[in-house]
Amino acid sequence: MPTEQRKKVLIVDDDRLMRGILRRNVVLAGYEALLASTGAEALQKIREEIPDLIVVDLVMPDMNGFETCRQIRDNQSTKKTPVIVVSGLQGETDNEKAIASGADVFMTKPVNNEEFIKVVKRFLPSPFKMTP
């Protein structure tokens, strides 16, 4: 008998406060939030559990968001997973470089909560998926 399961959003940001804000938005919209504070941690979580959408910061200590996006796209399991970059970097070249690295959308910090959830819902219209 099929059951409903919440779609998972992986949030990757080294800033604990920002992770909390994004997590709160995702959970209030009905999705399950997975958290990672580094690019390497995000890639490990992806190996354990494939998210339905990934949110990535660009400036992180171990592996920047550009490289994290490239590795997400190189992974067979996540190459088509939507990626939203949320960054304090606001230059035109940062936006272009993020998209070239594999991001689907570039949003600047501080993020507008309503706009953020609109973008999430564009990729994940329902917070639920049916599982066999």
N, CA, C and O atoms as CSV, one atom per row, in Angstrom:
chain,resi,resn,atom,element,x,y,z
A,1,MET,N,N,0.841,-1.177,0.000
A,1,MET,CA,C,0.000,0.000,0.000
A,1,MET,C,C,0.888,1.243,0.000
A,1,MET,O,O,1.742,1.368,0.877
A,2,PRO,N,N,0.719,2.175,-0.957
A,2,PRO,CA,C,1.564,3.371,-0.999
A,2,PRO,C,C,1.353,4.265,0.230
A,2,PRO,O,O,0.258,4.357,0.784
A,3,THR,N,N,2.440,4.912,0.626
A,3,THR,CA,C,2.359,5.846,1.745
A,3,THR,C,C,2.940,7.185,1.323
A,3,THR,O,O,3.723,7.276,0.377
A,4,GLU,N,N,2.536,8.224,2.047
A,4,GLU,CA,C,3.094,9.553,1.789
A,4,GLU,C,C,4.359,9.723,2.613
A,4,GLU,O,O,4.436,9.291,3.763
A,5,GLN,N,N,5.337,10.355,2.006
A,5,GLN,CA,C,6.590,10.646,2.698
A,5,GLN,C,C,6.953,12.096,2.383
A,5,GLN,O,O,6.753,12.558,1.259
A,6,ARG,N,N,7.477,12.804,3.359
A,6,ARG,CA,C,7.867,14.200,3.125
A,6,ARG,C,C,9.071,14.271,2.203
A,6,ARG,O,O,9.999,13.469,2.312
A,7,LYS,N,N,9.049,15.246,1.287
A,7,LYS,CA,C,10.207,15.502,0.441
A,7,LYS,C,C,11.282,16.148,1.299
A,7,LYS,O,O,10.987,16.882,2.243
A,8,LYS,N,N,12.538,15.863,0.954
A,8,LYS,CA,C,13.671,16.310,1.757
A,8,LYS,C,C,14.428,17.447,1.067
A,8,LYS,O,O,14.721,17.393,-0.128
A,9,VAL,N,N,14.734,18.480,1.864
A,9,VAL,CA,C,15.526,19.611,1.390
A,9,VAL,C,C,16.813,19.636,2.210
A,9,VAL,O,O,16.786,19.768,3.433
A,10,LEU,N,N,17.937,19.507,1.512
A,10,LEU,CA,C,19.246,19.582,2.174
A,10,LEU,C,C,19.715,21.028,2.164
A,10,LEU,O,O,19.826,21.643,1.103
A,11,ILE,N,N,19.990,21.573,3.349
A,11,ILE,CA,C,20.454,22.955,3.505
A,11,ILE,C,C,21.926,22.913,3.898
A,11,ILE,O,O,22.290,22.332,4.921
A,12,VAL,N,N,22.775,23.538,3.071
A,12,VAL,CA,C,24.222,23.512,3.283
A,12,VAL,C,C,24.714,24.946,3.496
A,12,VAL,O,O,24.757,25.741,2.557
A,13,ASP,N,N,25.080,25.263,4.723
A,13,ASP,CA,C,25.564,26.609,5.048
A,13,ASP,C,C,26.395,26.508,6.313
A,13,ASP,O,O,25.987,25.841,7.264
A,14,ASP,N,N,27.562,27.161,6.346
A,14,ASP,CA,C,28.414,27.112,7.526
A,14,ASP,C,C,27.924,28.039,8.639
A,14,ASP,O,O,28.405,27.951,9.769
A,15,ASP,N,N,26.979,28.921,8.336
A,15,ASP,CA,C,26.420,29.845,9.328
A,15,ASP,C,C,25.222,29.175,10.018
A,15,ASP,O,O,24.188,28.932,9.395
A,16,ARG,N,N,25.381,28.885,11.298
A,16,ARG,CA,C,24.347,28.181,12.070
A,16,ARG,C,C,23.024,28.934,12.056
A,16,ARG,O,O,21.965,28.321,11.921
A,17,LEU,N,N,23.073,30.260,12.195
A,17,LEU,CA,C,21.855,31.066,12.198
A,17,LEU,C,C,21.132,30.962,10.847
A,17,LEU,O,O,19.914,30.793,10.803
A,18,MET,N,N,21.882,31.063,9.760
A,18,MET,CA,C,21.278,30.974,8.433
A,18,MET,C,C,20.677,29.595,8.196
A,18,MET,O,O,19.587,29.478,7.635
A,19,ARG,N,N,21.391,28.540,8.623
A,19,ARG,CA,C,20.832,27.187,8.504
A,19,ARG,C,C,19.507,27.104,9.239
A,19,ARG,O,O,18.552,26.500,8.750
A,20,GLY,N,N,19.452,27.716,10.426
A,20,GLY,CA,C,18.230,27.692,11.225
A,20,GLY,C,C,17.074,28.424,10.555
A,20,GLY,O,O,15.937,27.953,10.573
A,21,ILE,N,N,17.372,29.582,9.965
A,21,ILE,CA,C,16.339,30.360,9.276
A,21,ILE,C,C,15.794,29.581,8.078
A,21,ILE,O,O,14.581,29.473,7.898
A,22,LEU,N,N,16.691,29.045,7.271
A,22,LEU,CA,C,16.262,28.288,6.092
A,22,LEU,C,C,15.518,27.014,6.504
A,22,LEU,O,O,14.519,26.643,5.888
A,23,ARG,N,N,16.011,26.353,7.545
A,23,ARG,CA,C,15.344,25.148,8.052
A,23,ARG,C,C,13.915,25.472,8.487
A,23,ARG,O,O,12.976,24.753,8.147
A,24,ARG,N,N,13.765,26.538,9.227
A,24,ARG,CA,C,12.432,26.923,9.707
A,24,ARG,C,C,11.479,27.152,8.535
A,24,ARG,O,O,10.337,26.694,8.566
A,25,ASN,N,N,11.941,27.853,7.508
A,25,ASN,CA,C,11.111,28.107,6.328
A,25,ASN,C,C,10.696,26.806,5.653
A,25,ASN,O,O,9.535,26.629,5.284
A,26,VAL,N,N,11.641,25.910,5.497
A,26,VAL,CA,C,11.391,24.634,4.825
A,26,VAL,C,C,10.393,23.790,5.620
A,26,VAL,O,O,9.455,23.231,5.052
A,27,VAL,N,N,10.598,23.702,6.928
A,27,VAL,CA,C,9.721,22.895,7.780
A,27,VAL,C,C,8.308,23.495,7.824
A,27,VAL,O,O,7.323,22.761,7.743
A,28,LEU,N,N,8.208,24.808,7.951
A,28,LEU,CA,C,6.891,25.443,7.966
A,28,LEU,C,C,6.132,25.238,6.654
A,28,LEU,O,O,4.901,25.244,6.636
A,29,ALA,N,N,6.867,25.058,5.566
A,29,ALA,CA,C,6.233,24.804,4.264
A,29,ALA,C,C,5.866,23.322,4.102
A,29,ALA,O,O,5.254,22.943,3.103
A,30,GLY,N,N,6.233,22.494,5.069
A,30,GLY,CA,C,5.815,21.102,5.050
A,30,GLY,C,C,6.861,20.096,4.622
A,30,GLY,O,O,6.567,18.902,4.552
A,31,TYR,N,N,8.079,20.543,4.332
A,31,TYR,CA,C,9.141,19.647,3.881
A,31,TYR,C,C,9.987,19.195,5.067
A,31,TYR,O,O,9.941,19.793,6.143
A,32,GLU,N,N,10.754,18.139,4.856
A,32,GLU,CA,C,11.729,17.699,5.850
A,32,GLU,C,C,13.054,18.392,5.539
A,32,GLU,O,O,13.451,18.478,4.377
A,33,ALA,N,N,13.736,18.882,6.565
A,33,ALA,CA,C,15.012,19.574,6.375
A,33,ALA,C,C,16.161,18.685,6.837
A,33,ALA,O,O,16.136,18.130,7.935
A,34,LEU,N,N,17.167,18.563,5.977
A,34,LEU,CA,C,18.426,17.922,6.319
A,34,LEU,C,C,19.462,19.039,6.371
A,34,LEU,O,O,19.410,19.961,5.557
A,35,LEU,N,N,20.393,18.975,7.306
A,35,LEU,CA,C,21.346,20.072,7.491
A,35,LEU,C,C,22.787,19.603,7.340
A,35,LEU,O,O,23.156,18.506,7.759
A,36,ALA,N,N,23.592,20.474,6.725
A,36,ALA,CA,C,25.034,20.253,6.629
A,36,ALA,C,C,25.719,21.607,6.769
A,36,ALA,O,O,25.210,22.619,6.287
A,37,SER,N,N,26.877,21.625,7.431
A,37,SER,CA,C,27.580,22.889,7.645
A,37,SER,C,C,28.770,23.074,6.708
A,37,SER,O,O,29.384,24.141,6.688
A,38,THR,N,N,29.100,22.035,5.926
A,38,THR,CA,C,30.204,22.138,4.973
A,38,THR,C,C,29.830,21.401,3.691
A,38,THR,O,O,28.895,20.602,3.668
A,39,GLY,N,N,30.568,21.680,2.640
A,39,GLY,CA,C,30.351,20.978,1.387
A,39,GLY,C,C,30.626,19.487,1.520
A,39,GLY,O,O,29.874,18.667,0.995
A,40,ALA,N,N,31.701,19.132,2.220
A,40,ALA,CA,C,32.048,17.724,2.413
A,40,ALA,C,C,30.958,16.997,3.196
A,40,ALA,O,O,30.600,15.866,2.867
A,41,GLU,N,N,30.436,17.645,4.223
A,41,GLU,CA,C,29.354,17.052,5.007
A,41,GLU,C,C,28.114,16.868,4.130
A,41,GLU,O,O,27.418,15.860,4.247
A,42,ALA,N,N,27.837,17.826,3.260
A,42,ALA,CA,C,26.693,17.723,2.356
A,42,ALA,C,C,26.835,16.518,1.437
A,42,ALA,O,O,25.877,15.769,1.243
A,43,LEU,N,N,28.021,16.324,0.870
A,43,LEU,CA,C,28.241,15.196,-0.032
A,43,LEU,C,C,28.105,13.866,0.702
A,43,LEU,O,O,27.624,12.885,0.134
A,44,GLN,N,N,28.529,13.832,1.964
A,44,GLN,CA,C,28.358,12.625,2.784
A,44,GLN,C,C,26.871,12.355,3.019
A,44,GLN,O,O,26.423,11.215,2.898
A,45,LYS,N,N,26.107,13.393,3.355
A,45,LYS,CA,C,24.658,13.230,3.583
A,45,LYS,C,C,23.968,12.747,2.315
A,45,LYS,O,O,23.054,11.924,2.374
A,46,ILE,N,N,24.407,13.260,1.166
A,46,ILE,CA,C,23.824,12.848,-0.114
A,46,ILE,C,C,24.073,11.352,-0.350
A,46,ILE,O,O,23.212,10.660,-0.893
A,47,ARG,N,N,25.238,10.857,0.052
A,47,ARG,CA,C,25.527,9.428,-0.097
A,47,ARG,C,C,24.597,8.586,0.782
A,47,ARG,O,O,24.250,7.458,0.433
A,48,GLU,N,N,24.199,9.154,1.931
A,48,GLU,CA,C,23.339,8.425,2.873
A,48,GLU,C,C,21.868,8.524,2.502
A,48,GLU,O,O,21.109,7.576,2.703
A,49,GLU,N,N,21.466,9.657,1.968
A,49,GLU,CA,C,20.046,9.933,1.744
A,49,GLU,C,C,19.912,10.976,0.639
A,49,GLU,O,O,20.385,12.102,0.796
A,50,ILE,N,N,19.280,10.622,-0.469
A,50,ILE,CA,C,19.167,11.535,-1.608
A,50,ILE,C,C,18.082,12.574,-1.335
A,50,ILE,O,O,16.917,12.216,-1.161
A,51,PRO,N,N,18.447,13.857,-1.295
A,51,PRO,CA,C,17.438,14.902,-1.085
A,51,PRO,C,C,16.673,15.183,-2.385
A,51,PRO,O,O,17.117,14.831,-3.478
A,52,ASP,N,N,15.523,15.822,-2.234
A,52,ASP,CA,C,14.707,16.205,-3.387
A,52,ASP,C,C,15.092,17.579,-3.910
A,52,ASP,O,O,14.783,17.923,-5.051
A,53,LEU,N,N,15.775,18.375,-3.067
A,53,LEU,CA,C,16.229,19.711,-3.426
A,53,LEU,C,C,17.400,20.046,-2.513
A,53,LEU,O,O,17.445,19.604,-1.365
A,54,ILE,N,N,18.347,20.827,-3.022
A,54,ILE,CA,C,19.534,21.192,-2.234
A,54,ILE,C,C,19.697,22.708,-2.254
A,54,ILE,O,O,19.605,23.337,-3.308
A,55,VAL,N,N,19.940,23.287,-1.082
A,55,VAL,CA,C,20.202,24.719,-0.924
A,55,VAL,C,C,21.658,24.845,-0.481
A,55,VAL,O,O,22.061,24.233,0.508
A,56,VAL,N,N,22.451,25.640,-1.212
A,56,VAL,CA,C,23.895,25.716,-0.952
A,56,VAL,C,C,24.355,27.165,-0.818
A,56,VAL,O,O,23.995,28.020,-1.627
A,57,ASP,N,N,25.153,27.426,0.210
A,57,ASP,CA,C,25.852,28.695,0.359
A,57,ASP,C,C,27.121,28.615,-0.495
A,57,ASP,O,O,27.627,27.520,-0.745
A,58,LEU,N,N,27.631,29.747,-0.939
A,58,LEU,CA,C,28.849,29.734,-1.750
A,58,LEU,C,C,30.120,29.811,-0.923
A,58,LEU,O,O,31.118,29.179,-1.269
A,59,VAL,N,N,30.103,30.579,0.169
A,59,VAL,CA,C,31.314,30.790,0.964
A,59,VAL,C,C,31.274,29.870,2.180
A,59,VAL,O,O,30.547,30.108,3.145
A,60,MET,N,N,32.085,28.801,2.101
A,60,MET,CA,C,32.191,27.837,3.194
A,60,MET,C,C,33.661,27.491,3.377
A,60,MET,O,O,34.443,27.622,2.436
A,61,PRO,N,N,34.053,27.051,4.571
A,61,PRO,CA,C,35.471,26.873,4.869
A,61,PRO,C,C,36.179,25.728,4.150
A,61,PRO,O,O,37.327,25.907,3.744
A,62,ASP,N,N,35.565,24.575,3.973
A,62,ASP,CA,C,36.309,23.437,3.422
A,62,ASP,C,C,36.224,23.342,1.912
A,62,ASP,O,O,37.238,23.179,1.233
A,63,MET,N,N,35.031,23.441,1.397
A,63,MET,CA,C,34.780,23.327,-0.031
A,63,MET,C,C,33.736,24.386,-0.366
A,63,MET,O,O,32.639,24.365,0.193
A,64,ASN,N,N,34.055,25.303,-1.261
A,64,ASN,CA,C,33.088,26.367,-1.532
A,64,ASN,C,C,31.863,25.829,-2.260
A,64,ASN,O,O,31.859,24.693,-2.736
A,65,GLY,N,N,30.842,26.643,-2.339
A,65,GLY,CA,C,29.585,26.241,-2.949
A,65,GLY,C,C,29.695,25.940,-4.429
A,65,GLY,O,O,28.949,25.108,-4.945
A,66,PHE,N,N,30.613,26.603,-5.124
A,66,PHE,CA,C,30.810,26.320,-6.551
A,66,PHE,C,C,31.240,24.861,-6.742
A,66,PHE,O,O,30.678,24.138,-7.565
A,67,GLU,N,N,32.247,24.445,-5.966
A,67,GLU,CA,C,32.741,23.072,-6.056
A,67,GLU,C,C,31.685,22.078,-5.568
A,67,GLU,O,O,31.532,21.000,-6.142
A,68,THR,N,N,30.966,22.439,-4.519
A,68,THR,CA,C,29.891,21.573,-4.022
A,68,THR,C,C,28.848,21.350,-5.118
A,68,THR,O,O,28.407,20.221,-5.336
A,69,CYS,N,N,28.452,22.424,-5.810
A,69,CYS,CA,C,27.490,22.307,-6.917
A,69,CYS,C,C,28.029,21.403,-8.020
A,69,CYS,O,O,27.306,20.551,-8.536
A,70,ARG,N,N,29.284,21.585,-8.378
A,70,ARG,CA,C,29.883,20.750,-9.433
A,70,ARG,C,C,29.839,19.270,-9.045
A,70,ARG,O,O,29.530,18.414,-9.874
A,71,GLN,N,N,30.148,18.978,-7.783
A,71,GLN,CA,C,30.147,17.581,-7.345
A,71,GLN,C,C,28.733,17.016,-7.270
A,71,GLN,O,O,28.521,15.832,-7.533
A,72,ILE,N,N,27.776,17.852,-6.915
A,72,ILE,CA,C,26.372,17.428,-6.927
A,72,ILE,C,C,25.965,17.051,-8.349
A,72,ILE,O,O,25.294,16.040,-8.556
A,73,ARG,N,N,26.367,17.860,-9.328
A,73,ARG,CA,C,26.026,17.601,-10.737
A,73,ARG,C,C,26.776,16.400,-11.300
A,73,ARG,O,O,26.281,15.735,-12.210
A,74,ASP,N,N,27.964,16.114,-10.770
A,74,ASP,CA,C,28.745,14.970,-11.242
A,74,ASP,C,C,28.245,13.638,-10.669
A,74,ASP,O,O,28.604,12.572,-11.168
A,75,ASN,N,N,27.417,13.704,-9.625
A,75,ASN,CA,C,26.889,12.515,-8.965
A,75,ASN,C,C,25.646,12.033,-9.721
A,75,ASN,O,O,24.696,12.796,-9.898
A,76,GLN,N,N,25.649,10.777,-10.165
A,76,GLN,CA,C,24.506,10.227,-10.911
A,76,GLN,C,C,23.197,10.368,-10.148
A,76,GLN,O,O,22.150,10.602,-10.752
A,77,SER,N,N,23.243,10.228,-8.820
A,77,SER,CA,C,22.028,10.270,-8.001
A,77,SER,C,C,21.440,11.670,-7.867
A,77,SER,O,O,20.247,11.818,-7.603
A,78,THR,N,N,22.272,12.705,-8.047
A,78,THR,CA,C,21.797,14.078,-7.814
A,78,THR,C,C,21.985,15.002,-9.009
A,78,THR,O,O,21.763,16.208,-8.896
A,79,LYS,N,N,22.387,14.459,-10.146
A,79,LYS,CA,C,22.694,15.348,-11.272
A,79,LYS,C,C,21.479,16.144,-11.746
A,79,LYS,O,O,21.640,17.196,-12.365
A,80,LYS,N,N,20.252,15.654,-11.464
A,80,LYS,CA,C,19.048,16.384,-11.860
A,80,LYS,C,C,18.315,16.995,-10.662
A,80,LYS,O,O,17.238,17.568,-10.823
A,81,THR,N,N,18.886,16.878,-9.482
A,81,THR,CA,C,18.274,17.454,-8.279
A,81,THR,C,C,18.375,18.975,-8.343
A,81,THR,O,O,19.455,19.510,-8.593
A,82,PRO,N,N,17.259,19.683,-8.118
A,82,PRO,CA,C,17.330,21.150,-8.136
A,82,PRO,C,C,18.276,21.678,-7.059
A,82,PRO,O,O,18.301,21.178,-5.935
A,83,VAL,N,N,19.055,22.703,-7.428
A,83,VAL,CA,C,19.999,23.335,-6.499
A,83,VAL,C,C,19.724,24.833,-6.473
A,83,VAL,O,O,19.726,25.499,-7.509
A,84,ILE,N,N,19.488,25.351,-5.269
A,84,ILE,CA,C,19.304,26.791,-5.056
A,84,ILE,C,C,20.537,27.292,-4.314
A,84,ILE,O,O,20.860,26.793,-3.236
A,85,VAL,N,N,21.221,28.270,-4.881
A,85,VAL,CA,C,22.340,28.901,-4.190
A,85,VAL,C,C,21.791,30.114,-3.448
A,85,VAL,O,O,21.098,30.953,-4.024
A,86,VAL,N,N,22.115,30.190,-2.153
A,86,VAL,CA,C,21.752,31.339,-1.322
A,86,VAL,C,C,23.066,31.878,-0.773
A,86,VAL,O,O,23.733,31.213,0.019
A,87,SER,N,N,23.442,33.101,-1.201
A,87,SER,CA,C,24.768,33.601,-0.849
A,87,SER,C,C,24.773,35.089,-0.544
A,87,SER,O,O,23.930,35.850,-1.021
A,88,GLY,N,N,25.745,35.477,0.263
A,88,GLY,CA,C,25.982,36.892,0.523
A,88,GLY,C,C,26.721,37.558,-0.628
A,88,GLY,O,O,26.733,38.785,-0.734
A,89,LEU,N,N,27.336,36.755,-1.490
A,89,LEU,CA,C,28.007,37.306,-2.675
A,89,LEU,C,C,26.938,37.843,-3.615
A,89,LEU,O,O,25.933,37.178,-3.869
A,90,GLN,N,N,27.158,39.049,-4.128
A,90,GLN,CA,C,26.101,39.661,-4.930
A,90,GLN,C,C,26.566,40.118,-6.301
A,90,GLN,O,O,25.824,40.785,-7.021
A,91,GLY,N,N,27.775,39.766,-6.658
A,91,GLY,CA,C,28.288,40.190,-7.954
A,91,GLY,C,C,27.682,39.407,-9.099
A,91,GLY,O,O,27.302,38.246,-8.947
A,92,GLU,N,N,27.596,40.057,-10.245
A,92,GLU,CA,C,27.065,39.417,-11.448
A,92,GLU,C,C,27.867,38.179,-11.813
A,92,GLU,O,O,27.299,37.171,-12.233
A,93,THR,N,N,29.184,38.247,-11.656
A,93,THR,CA,C,30.016,37.089,-11.997
A,93,THR,C,C,29.789,35.928,-11.026
A,93,THR,O,O,29.885,34.768,-11.425
A,94,ASP,N,N,29.485,36.226,-9.742
A,94,ASP,CA,C,29.198,35.165,-8.776
A,94,ASP,C,C,27.925,34.426,-9.186
A,94,ASP,O,O,27.863,33.198,-9.119
A,95,ASN,N,N,26.925,35.173,-9.605
A,95,ASN,CA,C,25.669,34.595,-10.081
A,95,ASN,C,C,25.935,33.702,-11.288
A,95,ASN,O,O,25.494,32.553,-11.321
A,96,GLU,N,N,26.648,34.220,-12.271
A,96,GLU,CA,C,26.952,33.460,-13.486
A,96,GLU,C,C,27.783,32.220,-13.176
A,96,GLU,O,O,27.539,31.147,-13.728
A,97,LYS,N,N,28.761,32.372,-12.293
A,97,LYS,CA,C,29.627,31.253,-11.929
A,97,LYS,C,C,28.834,30.168,-11.188
A,97,LYS,O,O,29.074,28.977,-11.387
A,98,ALA,N,N,27.890,30.580,-10.335
A,98,ALA,CA,C,27.052,29.616,-9.609
A,98,ALA,C,C,26.194,28.815,-10.586
A,98,ALA,O,O,26.086,27.594,-10.466
A,99,ILE,N,N,25.586,29.501,-11.548
A,99,ILE,CA,C,24.759,28.826,-12.548
A,99,ILE,C,C,25.631,27.890,-13.394
A,99,ILE,O,O,25.228,26.764,-13.685
A,100,ALA,N,N,26.806,28.346,-13.781
A,100,ALA,CA,C,27.722,27.515,-14.564
A,100,ALA,C,C,28.193,26.291,-13.774
A,100,ALA,O,O,28.513,25.259,-14.363
A,101,SER,N,N,28.236,26.404,-12.444
A,101,SER,CA,C,28.656,25.288,-11.591
A,101,SER,C,C,27.544,24.270,-11.383
A,101,SER,O,O,27.781,23.174,-10.876
A,102,GLY,N,N,26.318,24.643,-11.781
A,102,GLY,CA,C,25.222,23.686,-11.672
A,102,GLY,C,C,24.019,24.155,-10.889
A,102,GLY,O,O,23.041,23.416,-10.773
A,103,ALA,N,N,24.057,25.368,-10.342
A,103,ALA,CA,C,22.892,25.873,-9.612
A,103,ALA,C,C,21.759,26.185,-10.586
A,103,ALA,O,O,21.990,26.607,-11.719
A,104,ASP,N,N,20.538,25.968,-10.121
A,104,ASP,CA,C,19.363,26.308,-10.922
A,104,ASP,C,C,18.913,27.744,-10.673
A,104,ASP,O,O,18.400,28.412,-11.571
A,105,VAL,N,N,19.113,28.209,-9.434
A,105,VAL,CA,C,18.673,29.546,-9.028
A,105,VAL,C,C,19.727,30.147,-8.113
A,105,VAL,O,O,20.349,29.437,-7.323
A,106,PHE,N,N,19.928,31.457,-8.219
A,106,PHE,CA,C,20.838,32.190,-7.341
A,106,PHE,C,C,20.017,33.208,-6.560
A,106,PHE,O,O,19.343,34.046,-7.160
A,107,MET,N,N,20.064,33.149,-5.230
A,107,MET,CA,C,19.370,34.110,-4.371
A,107,MET,C,C,20.398,34.751,-3.445
A,107,MET,O,O,21.349,34.099,-3.014
A,108,THR,N,N,20.198,36.034,-3.144
A,108,THR,CA,C,21.143,36.725,-2.273
A,108,THR,C,C,20.627,36.798,-0.838
A,108,THR,O,O,19.424,36.842,-0.581
A,109,LYS,N,N,21.592,36.808,0.089
A,109,LYS,CA,C,21.297,37.017,1.511
A,109,LYS,C,C,21.249,38.512,1.769
A,109,LYS,O,O,21.962,39.252,1.091
A,110,PRO,N,N,20.470,38.990,2.686
A,110,PRO,CA,C,19.512,38.213,3.459
A,110,PRO,C,C,18.355,37.770,2.572
A,110,PRO,O,O,17.834,38.543,1.768
A,111,VAL,N,N,17.969,36.514,2.735
A,111,VAL,CA,C,16.937,35.938,1.885
A,111,VAL,C,C,15.553,36.409,2.344
A,111,VAL,O,O,15.265,36.483,3.538
A,112,ASN,N,N,14.716,36.722,1.367
A,112,ASN,CA,C,13.317,37.031,1.653
A,112,ASN,C,C,12.612,35.689,1.831
A,112,ASN,O,O,12.554,34.889,0.897
A,113,ASN,N,N,12.076,35.439,3.029
A,113,ASN,CA,C,11.498,34.136,3.345
A,113,ASN,C,C,10.406,33.721,2.367
A,113,ASN,O,O,10.377,32.571,1.930
A,114,GLU,N,N,9.510,34.638,2.019
A,114,GLU,CA,C,8.413,34.319,1.098
A,114,GLU,C,C,8.945,33.979,-0.288
A,114,GLU,O,O,8.473,33.032,-0.916
A,115,GLU,N,N,9.923,34.743,-0.771
A,115,GLU,CA,C,10.509,34.469,-2.082
A,115,GLU,C,C,11.241,33.133,-2.080
A,115,GLU,O,O,11.175,32.374,-3.047
A,116,PHE,N,N,11.933,32.858,-0.992
A,116,PHE,CA,C,12.657,31.596,-0.883
A,116,PHE,C,C,11.694,30.410,-1.005
A,116,PHE,O,O,11.949,29.477,-1.767
A,117,ILE,N,N,10.600,30.447,-0.263
A,117,ILE,CA,C,9.639,29.340,-0.313
A,117,ILE,C,C,8.963,29.258,-1.685
A,117,ILE,O,O,8.653,28.162,-2.151
A,118,LYS,N,N,8.734,30.395,-2.333
A,118,LYS,CA,C,8.175,30.362,-3.696
A,118,LYS,C,C,9.110,29.606,-4.638
A,118,LYS,O,O,8.661,28.816,-5.468
A,119,VAL,N,N,10.407,29.852,-4.501
A,119,VAL,CA,C,11.383,29.169,-5.351
A,119,VAL,C,C,11.404,27.672,-5.020
A,119,VAL,O,O,11.433,26.841,-5.927
A,120,VAL,N,N,11.390,27.326,-3.736
A,120,VAL,CA,C,11.360,25.915,-3.341
A,120,VAL,C,C,10.135,25.244,-3.947
A,120,VAL,O,O,10.240,24.156,-4.514
A,121,LYS,N,N,8.969,25.889,-3.830
A,121,LYS,CA,C,7.722,25.302,-4.336
A,121,LYS,C,C,7.681,25.242,-5.858
A,121,LYS,O,O,6.934,24.446,-6.428
A,122,ARG,N,N,8.473,26.073,-6.517
A,122,ARG,CA,C,8.561,25.982,-7.973
A,122,ARG,C,C,9.147,24.626,-8.378
A,122,ARG,O,O,8.736,24.033,-9.375
A,123,PHE,N,N,10.107,24.150,-7.593
A,123,PHE,CA,C,10.746,22.865,-7.878
A,123,PHE,C,C,10.030,21.692,-7.201
A,123,PHE,O,O,10.010,20.579,-7.728
A,124,LEU,N,N,9.447,21.951,-6.038
A,124,LEU,CA,C,8.747,20.904,-5.266
A,124,LEU,C,C,7.346,21.398,-4.936
A,124,LEU,O,O,7.103,21.837,-3.812
A,125,PRO,N,N,6.415,21.337,-5.889
A,125,PRO,CA,C,5.075,21.889,-5.677
A,125,PRO,C,C,4.344,21.304,-4.456
A,125,PRO,O,O,3.556,22.000,-3.816
A,126,SER,N,N,4.598,20.056,-4.139
A,126,SER,CA,C,3.986,19.421,-2.976
A,126,SER,C,C,5.090,18.958,-2.040
A,126,SER,O,O,6.135,18.497,-2.500
A,127,PRO,N,N,4.873,19.074,-0.713
A,127,PRO,CA,C,5.895,18.596,0.216
A,127,PRO,C,C,5.889,17.075,0.395
A,127,PRO,O,O,6.701,16.535,1.147
A,128,PHE,N,N,4.975,16.383,-0.295
A,128,PHE,CA,C,4.856,14.934,-0.130
A,128,PHE,C,C,5.157,14.186,-1.415
A,128,PHE,O,O,4.942,14.696,-2.514
A,129,LYS,N,N,5.657,12.971,-1.259
A,129,LYS,CA,C,5.828,12.071,-2.395
A,129,LYS,C,C,5.262,10.721,-1.980
A,129,LYS,O,O,5.292,10.350,-0.807
A,130,MET,N,N,4.760,10.013,-2.943
A,130,MET,CA,C,4.209,8.685,-2.682
A,130,MET,C,C,5.336,7.662,-2.773
A,130,MET,O,O,6.157,7.710,-3.689
A,131,THR,N,N,5.368,6.748,-1.830
A,131,THR,CA,C,6.342,5.671,-1.872
A,131,THR,C,C,5.596,4.337,-1.907
A,131,THR,O,O,4.538,4.195,-1.293
A,132,PRO,N,N,6.141,3.380,-2.613
A,132,PRO,CA,C,5.447,2.078,-2.741
A,132,PRO,C,C,5.396,1.327,-1.428
A,132,PRO,O,O,4.851,0.224,-1.368
